[in-house]
Amino acid sequence: MTVAVLREDSVAAAASVDQQRLWDRLAAMAKIGAIPGQGVNRPALSPEDIESRALLLSWARTLGLAVSVDAIGNLFLRRAGLDPSAPPVMTGSHMDTQPKGGRFDGIYGVLAGLEALEAMDAAGVRTRAPIEVVAWTNEEGGRFPPCTMGSMVFAGARTVEDFAEVHDNAGIRLADALAQTLAATPDAARRPVAGPVAAYVEAHIEQGPLLESAALQVGAVTGIQGMRWFNVEVSGESAHAGTAPVSLRRDALREAVAMIAALRELTADPSDVTRFTVGRMLVTPNSPNSVPSHVLFSVDIRHPDRATIARLGEAVEPTCRAHARACTVTVTPTLHDDPTDFDPAIVGLVEAASGALGLPSMRLPSGASHDAMYLSRLCPTGMIFVPCERGVSHNEAENALPSDLAAGARVLAATLAELANR
C-alpha cells in the first residue's frame, strides 16, 4: 500500500463526509422502483428512472450545483472551480438497475460523488478545476442493450442515432423513451455530447468477494476485462405440438438450445476465468401447445486477456451456424470492448489517498463492465471499490455496510480534491 501526504484541504474534505447522510440518500433512492427482498427495479429511461433523476436534481439544486443534460440523457451536476475554463474532474456512475437489482450497484457512485461535493462545501474546500458528478444513461443495458450506452456515446464510440431504433421487450423504441426522459427535465441546460475531461474516478461496490475476503474497505481498481455481446436470432416455423412429427419440425428453440450448449463448451475454462452468460431469451409464439418459430437470445462473453476474448468472440457466429439444422440463424454483435487498463497515476493516487486516510487497500481488477471503461479513452481514469456482502450483485440480496460506503466516499472526496487542485 502506498502512503502519501495529502493536501490539508483534501483531508478536510474526506473528514467531512457524512456517513448517515449518504446512507439516508441511498435509502431514499432505493424506494424508487423498490421490489420485494430489498431489491430495486429501475430500468433506464423509465418512469422510475425519471423519478430518481428528479430526486437527484432536487438535492443538487439545494447545494447550488449547475445542472445540465446531453442528447443521450447523461445528467451532469457541476461544482464551480476557481478557473472556469479548466476541464472538469468527473466522477459518477449510473442510476438504472437490473430487473431484479440491488440498492447500491451504480447509484452508490452517483451519491458518493454528490456526498464528496457536499463534504467539500462543509470543509470550505475550493478547487482550481470544476468537479462534475455524472449520472450516465443506461449502464446496465437490461432494458435497451447494449450496456454502458451513455458513456459510450459521450466517449464518441457510438452516436445517439445508432441506438434510436433499439427496442425493449415491450416493443418501445429507445428514441421514444429518451425523448420522454429529456422532456421531464426541461429546466436542465442542454449541453453537447462529449467535451474535455481532466480526469475521471468512479466509486462502486465491488460486485465480487475479494475485498470482503481480505477484510479491506477500499480497492484501487487496475482495469476492466474485455467483453463481447451478441444477439442470436434463430428462425424456424411454428407448428402444432401434438401433430407435427418431430423429424419434420423447424423448432427454433431446440436449435437455440443446441447453440447455447455448444457455446458453453466453447467457453469452458478449467481455471474459471472466462465468463459466459445467456441472460435474455425471447421465444415466439411462447405457447405450450406450439413449436417455437423464433428465438432471440443474448450472448455475453468476458475475459481479461485481449487475445483470448478476441478468439472467443470470433468463434460465436460459426459455432451457432454449425448447429443450425432446419432453421436459419442471424448473429448480430452488439458490444465489443477490449480489456481496459486504468491510468497508473490514478490507481496510485487512490491507493495513496486510502493509505493517508488510514484505510488499508488492495489493488484488484474489475470483472464487471463500468462507465469508467469508456472514460478511460478520454482522460486519466480509475475506480474505487468498496466491499459487497458475499460478492452478491444484480440480485435483490445485494448489500453493503454504511461504514464501507462512507470509507469509499472519503477516498473519493480526497482523490477528487487532489485532482482538481493540480
N, C-alpha and C positions, 0 to 999 in steps of 0.2 A: 504494500500500500504506500502511495506517495503522500507525504505530508508537506504542506506548503503554508506560507504566511499569506493570509488573505487580507485585502484592504479592510480597514475598520468598518467602512460602510457596508461591505459585503457581509461581514459577520453580524452587523446590526440588523440587516435585512433578514438574515436567516433566523436570528433570535426573535424577531417579531412575528414569525409565522404562528398563527393561532390554530392549534390542533382542533379545538372544538368548533371553531367557525368553518374550517374546511370540512369536518365531518358533518356538520349540520347542512351545508350546501350539497354534499353528496347525497344525504338522506332526502333532501327536498327534490333533487333531480331524480332519484330512484322512484319517487311516487308517480312520475310521468311515464306511463307505459308499464306500470307495475303488474307483475303476474305472480301466481302462487309460488311459494318457495323462495321468496325474497328476490326473484328474478325480475328482469326488465325486457320488454319487447318494444323497442323504439326504432322502427325502420327508418331508413334515410328518406327524407323528403315526404314524410307522412304527417298527419295532424299532430302526432306525438312529438315528432322532430320539431315542428313549428312551435309547439308549446314550450319545449325545452329551450329553443332559441330565444323565445320571448323572456323566459325567466333569466337566462344568462344576460340578456341585454339590460334587464332591469337592474341587476347587480352592477353591471359595467357603468351604467349611467350614474348610479349613486356614487361611484368612485371618480366620476368625471372623465372617463375614458372615451376617446373618439371611436365611433363605431362605423364600420364600412363592410361592404359585401361585394363579391365579384360575380361574374356571369355563371359560374358553376355552383354558386351558393356558399363558398367559403366565407366564414364570418371572422372579421378582424376587430380586435379591441386594442387600441393604441394608447400607451402612456408616453407622453411627450418627453423628448430628451432636450438637453441644453443646445444641441446642434440639430435643428430640424432638418437639415439637408443630409444628415448621416443616414446610411442604410440601417434599417431596424434590426435588432436582435429579436428573433422569433422563438416562441415556444407554443405548445398546444398539442392537440390530439383530435379525437372525434367524439361526437355525441350519439351517433347511431349505434345500435346493438344488433346482435344476432336474434332470431325469433325467440329463442329461449336463453337470452344472455344474462349477464350479471350486472351488478351495481357499479363496478369500478372500471371495467375494460373501456378505455378511451376517455370517458368522461373525467376520470381522475386527472389525466394530463391537462385537460382544459381548466379544471377547477384548481389544480395545483398551480398552474400559471397565473390564474386570477388571484389566488392567495399570495403568490410571490409579489405581485404588483401591489396588493394592499399592504403587505408587510413592508415594502419599500416606503410607501406613504407613511405608515406608522412610525418608521425609523427615521423619517426625514431624509431619505437617500435620494439624491439626484444622480442621473446618469447622463453621460455625454450623448449617447445614441438613444433613439426611441426604442421601446420594447413593445412588441405586439404579441398578444395571445390569439391564437388561431383555432377555430373550430372547423376542421376540414370536413367537407361533404363526402358522405358515402364511403367511409373507410372499409366498412365490413363487406360490402358487396352482397349482402344477404337478400336484399330486395332487387337491386339493379346491379347485376355483375358487369364489369369486374370490380374488385376491391380497390381501395386507395384512389378512387376516382378524382376527388377534389385536388389532392396533392399532385396527382399525375398531370392534370390539366395545368395547374399552377407552374409545374416544372417544365411545361412545354412538350411533354412526351406524347400527349394526345390533345384534341380540341373538344370543346363543348359539343360541337356538331357531330363528332364521332359517336357520341352516346345518345343523341337525341331520340333515336328510334329503338333504343333498348326498352324492352317491356318487362314488367314484373309478372308474377304468376297469375295475376288477375287481369292481365292484358293492358295495364295502364302504362302509357309512354312516359319515359323519363322526362322528356321535354315538357309534358303537361304538369307532372308533379313538381318539377323545378320551377315552372312559372308560378304555380300556386305558392310555393315556399318563398320565392322572391317577393311576390305581391304582399306577403304577410309582414314584411319588414320595410314598408315604404319610406320610413324616416332614416334608414341606414344609407349612408352615402355610397353610391356606386363607384367602384374602383376598377381599373384594368386588371385583367388576369396577369399574374406574374409581377415582377418588379425586383429591384435589387434587395438582397438579404445579406446581412453581415455574418450571421451565424444562426443555427437552429439547434435547440435542445428540447427533447421530448421526454416527459415523465410518463411512466406506465407501470402497471402491475406486471410482474414477470411472466405470468401465464405458464409457469413451469416451476419445478420444485427445488432448483439449485440453491437459491438464497435461503429458503426456509431450512433446507437440509444443513446448510453451513451456519445457521443461526446468525445471519448477517442482515442488516436493514437496507443496504444500498448496493446496487450493481452498476458498474460502469460498463455500458454495452459496447462491444467491439465491432459489431456488424450484424447483418441480417442474411439468412440463407436465401438461395435462389428459388424461384417459383416458376411453374408453368401451369396455366389453366386452359382448359378446353371445354367446349360444348360438343357432345357427341349426339347426333340425331340418327336414329335407326327407323327406317320407313318400311312397313310391310303392308298387310291387308287385314282388315277386320273380318271375322267370321264367327259363326255360331259355335259356342264352346261345346255343345253337345253333339253336333252333327258333322263338323268339319274334320276329316281324317288328319291326324297329327302329321303324317308324312307329306301332306299337301299344303300344310299351313305356311303362311308367311308371317310368323309370330315375332313381332318386333321385340317383345320383352324377353323371350327366350334367347334371342341372339344378343341382346344387350347384356344379359347376364353372362353369356359366354365371353363377351368382350371384356367385361369387368374382371372376370376370373383370370383372363389372360394378362390383363394389365397388372393385376395383383401379383401374378407370377413374375412379370417383367420387373417389377419394383421390389421384389423380395430381397431383403437385406439382413443377413445374419447379425451384422453389427448394430442394427436398429437405428441407423442414421437417416435413411431415406424415409420420407413421409408420402404416403399415397392415400387419397381420400376421394370417395364419391359421396358428395354431400347433398346433391339435389337430383331428383328424378321425377319427371312428368310423364305419365302414361295415358295414352288415348286409345279407346274411349273410357278407360278406367272403370270398367264394369265387370263384375264377377262372372257374367254369362257371355262374355265376348273375348275373342282372341285379340290381343292388343295390336293395333295398326301402326302406332307411332310411339317412340320413346325418346325423350331427351334426357341425357344425364350429364352431370359435370364431372370433370377430372381435375384434381389438384395434386401436383407432384412437387416436392420440395427437397432440396439437398444443398449443403454449404459449398460443395465443390463445383466449380464452373464447368469442367469437362463432364462430370457425371450428370448434372442437371441437363446439359445440352444433349447428351446421348439419350437419356430417358425421354426428354421432350420430343426428340426427332423420331422416336420409336412408337409414339402413341398412335398416329394415324395408320401406319402399316399393320400394327397389331390389331387394331379394330377392323380394318379391311379384311384381314386374314380370317376373321370369324364372322363375316357377313356372308351367309349362305344363300338363303332365299330372299333376303331383304337387302336394301341399299343403305349405305351409311355415309354421312357427311360429318367431317371433323373440322371444327372451327376453333382456332386458337383465340383465346380472349385475354390472356395476360402472359407476358414474357418479361420476367425480371431476373437479371443475373444477380449472383451474390454481391452484397454491398459491404465494403469496409468503411467504417466511420473514421473521421479525421483523428489521427493520433493525438493531436494537441487538445481536442475537445475531450477525448476519452481520458487523457491525463489530467485535464482540469477538473472533470467530475470526480475523479479519484482523489485529486489533491484537496478539493473542497470538502469531500467526505472526511478525509483524514483531519483537516484543520478544524472541523466541527465535532471531532470525536466520534465519528460514525464509521466504524470499520467497514470496508467494502471489498468487493472482488470484481474482477473482470470476467465477463461472460458474453457469449453470443446470443442473438435472438433467433429462436426457431419460427416465430410468428412474423408476419409482414406488418410494417408500420408506415405511416406517412413520412417518417424520417428517411426512409429509403429514397424517396424522390427528392426530398430537400437536399440530400447529400450531393445531388447533381448540380446544385446551385451554389452551395456555400459550405463552409466547415460545419459538420453536423455530428451530434451524438445523442445518446439516450441515457436516462436514469431509470433503473428498475427498482421496484420495492417488492417484498415477498408477497406471494399469493398462496393462500392456505391450500396445502396438498397439491399445488400446481394446477388446481381446477379452474378452468375458464371456459367461456362460451357455454355456460351452464348456470342454472339458477342458484346453484350452491356456491358460486364464486364468492370469495370472502378475503378481506384484508384487515389488518389491525389499524385502528386510528393512529397509534404511535408510529407505525411503519410508514403510513401515508404522510404523516407530518414530517418524518425524517426525510423522505424524498423531496417534499416541498421545500424544506430548509436547504438541502443541497442545491435544488433548482434555483431558489432565490439567490443564493451566494454565487452560483455559476453565472446566472444572467447578469447580476450586478458587475461581476468581474468582466464579462464580455462587453457589456455596454459602456464600460468606462475605459476601454483600451484606446 
